[in-house]
Amino acid sequence: MIKGSRRMLSIGLVLGLALMPLTAFAEGTQPTTTGTTATVQTTTSAGAITELGVLRGDGQGVTDAYLSKTTTRLQAAILQLRLIGKEQEAQSYTGMESFADSDKAGKANRPILAYLKSHPEYGWNGTVTGGFDPNAPITSQQLYKVMLESLRYHSGSDFAYKDTLQFAATQGLSRAAAVTPFTNRDLAVALTETLQAMPKEATHTLLHELVEQKAVSADKAMLLEGQRIDIQKAADGTTYLTDGKGMALYLFTKDMADLSTCQGACLTNWPVFYSDRLLLPDNLDDKEFGVSIRSDGAKQLTYEGWPLYYFLKDTKAGDINGEGANNVWFLIKQPFYTVGLGTDAKLGNYLVDSKGVTLYYFDKDPTGSSVCTGDCLVKWPAFYADSIVIPKGLKAEDFGEIKRSDGSEQTTFKGYPLYYFFQDAKRGDLKGQSLGDVWFVVNPTTFTGTTVGKAAPPVPAPTKVIIEMKDYSFTPTELTVKAGTTIEFINRDDMKHNAVAVDGSFKIDLLDKGQSATIKLDKLGTYEYYCEPHKNFMKGKIIVQ
């Protein structure tokens, strides 16, 4: 979830709402959901691997600072020895022949390099100059080669080095394959995959073997036995949640007030997703997951209050055949939708926020501005999302924002401001619908504007769209905008990113995490662009109409 996606518009408004029993607008608050228990047991890859004693960190332990550091070749070598039960033997090795630059590893680690030099079967052959280069950063390809060697697959016989990543993927090792530079946080992810994988010609996982060898305690091994949640990338560049086998997870827009709406044949086609324990990526918040008790007593996991499902016609990892089905089934995008869809039997589809709380338009608003102020704004708080992530079928260019008279911002749809209703205390509430015959839900298919807006001459609405730099990709990867639209790039990653047009029409500086930069494109055409440090895979396209 993107924090700060809904903000109060003024101090007066906040004070007014503080006296009301409305939870939907509080920062990070999950609306009340009937039939949902409080929590689900969760851990992260880094947390689990640390508890297991496989990842030990530096002098300060496994801290955020340590996880953000680039993984070195020496680290990878030590971890391989740890995984195959040879670390102590290597530390005690007394052989003298070693790599030419073994002094760079420090006195305590020199025996390890000498041990690797005398055991070429572990795959550490050194550099062409006879060195080991112990402090050099390791690439994902090199790291996954090490992990494969730990699983008793050998480069040159079981796979060619140039095909390392492809072969690793066939063994279930791929979650950090596209990462550059490779950090200790990514290392934790790769270690998790490796421990859960089967070594060559084995009948049990590597983790099971380590438990049998008493290198890992059985109690702590339970940390990796939960259902893994992964983030996969679709062909369009967007990312979505899957289980540990790469099977896509979906939400059902009819699950509004009743989380058990899907019954009978629906459940046959859309089986529920549940596990009593989850293993999460570090960039997912465990508070976003919950457990729903269905009407038949079965348990179902939820994300942001939405029950999670599989799709029967997804038969292999990477299938997303359920995306957009009947305009009511959608992938669990990551980052999650800041504007989504709910479905009502009478009203059809309508816009909601990430928690499923209803959004409205005011029929007295002209295009590009709001006439709801004072007491009106207390009862109808303005909705604002600092980025636009939407389901399939909606268009990013339909969303923009206006500046209110107090300087705050409000999200618009087709130029018209969006609001909450203060009596809608939870997902599925529609208490504002048709009030005063001027407040209505927003059906994105049929909405064409307000009565006032249609009667007045068209006024160009201030427009801004946001492209996020997250998980080493641009989101959305392809964007269509009108000429003159302001486009804001925001970096959500720890690594620096920028955006450079292939034709040289724009270039923004490298951005640190949280920084942003804007451009405006007035000339019609298609602009392909890339991130300079990650140009091989981090690309996007802007179409100006």
Salt bridges, closest charged atoms under 4 A:
ASP58 OD2 - LYS69 NZ 3.21
ASP64 OD1 - ARG185 NH2 3.57
GLU87 OE1 - ARG56 NH1 3.56
GLU87 OE1 - ARG82 NE 2.83
GLU89 OE1 - LYS86 NZ 3.68
GLU149 OE2 - LYS145 NZ 3.64
GLU149 OE1 - HIS154 ND1 2.72
ASP158 OD1 - LYS200 NZ 2.77
ASP163 OD2 - LYS162 NZ 3.36
GLU209 OE2 - ARG152 NH2 2.96
GLU212 OE2 - HIS208 ND1 3.74
ASP230 OD1 - ARG175 NE 2.52
ASP230 OD2 - ARG228 NH2 3.05
ASP282 OD2 - ARG185 NE 3.05
ASP285 OD2 - LYS3 NZ 3.50
GLU304 OE1 - LYS355 NZ 2.52
ASP319 OD1 - LYS316 NZ 3.00
GLU323 OE2 - LYS333 NZ 3.75
ASP353 OD2 - ARG6 NH1 2.70
ASP375 OD2 - LYS379 NZ 3.73
GLU401 OE2 - LYS464 NZ 3.17
GLU409 OE1 - ARG7 NH2 3.21
ASP429 OD1 - LYS426 NZ 3.17
GLU468 OE2 - ARG492 NE 2.57
GLU488 OE1 - LYS464 NZ 2.97
ASP493 OD2 - HIS497 NE2 2.89
ASP494 OD1 - LYS513 NZ 3.23
ASP512 OD1 - LYS496 NZ 3.80
GLU532 OE2 - LYS507 NZ 3.47
